[in-house]
Amino acid sequence: MTEPADRLGPLLRDAVRRLRAAGLATPDFDARLLVAECSGLPLGEVHSASGMTVSSGAAACLESRLARRLAGEPVHRILGRRAFYEHEFELSPETLEPRPDTEVLVDEARKAMAAIIERRGECRFADIGTGSGVIAVSLLALFPRSQALAIDISAGALATARRNAQAVGVADRMLPILSNYLAATGGPLDLVLSNPPYIKAGDIPSLAVDVRDYDPLAALDGGEDGLDAYRAIAARLDSVLGSDGRAIVEIGTGQAEDVATIFASQGLHLESSARDFSGMTRVLGFSRDEKPVQDQEKDRASTRC
């Protein structure tokens, strides 16, 4: 017996079929997200509600969003938000869509901040290129005795970060700063964090369409060799970091040695490195004191407490 076309089950299956035929990587998940959004259901209830009648407005909503996804727009851009670490964050055209790899940076910063607060009673840190604020907001929520400088060159990105901070309840401890890297920042800071642009300018045209056409260029373009941001950050660290301050940065594929050399030229030594879920070195930690490098190779998901 054929199910009515206005029932949720047939609409979901049709959405999966169309997304799969288009060769998209996660058709089932994308379809469930879009159906949940348009039907007003929690994601976990989509399958169990397959017999639910869908209104004409919800069906039109789904058709419109499917068309956008089929044209290459990332599903979380369509939704306007994405989960990251322990919260959901609003996205905007001026902000990079956060990736799971950046959670490795938050994990590393979390350990450093816990040690700083145990030692000093508080932690003052900067998040350079804050975008939607996922790094700063996630850490502020974890550590009530912390304050953040959220730095970005985009006023629109800072406005988005501010809204996300308000949604999580940490806006009173986050100061948005419109600045190019650390140019307008004073110290002393306990910690400097950044997921900066690190893609070589010449590689950008070959990026996947969902990155190239939807993430802001300023958040991607790291200059001719992909290292411009690291040079700019390292050059200012001596004037903003406290005597026992640290810097932790996300890096791209194969950049570990070059980034370590850049920071070493400014008197900061490689203290730690951490790998992402695929096993690639993704995050480097630096301090003023030379210490043995600790390479965190274990499963990233097991590091959270």
Disulfide bonds with the S-S distance in Angstrom:
Cys38-Cys61 2.16
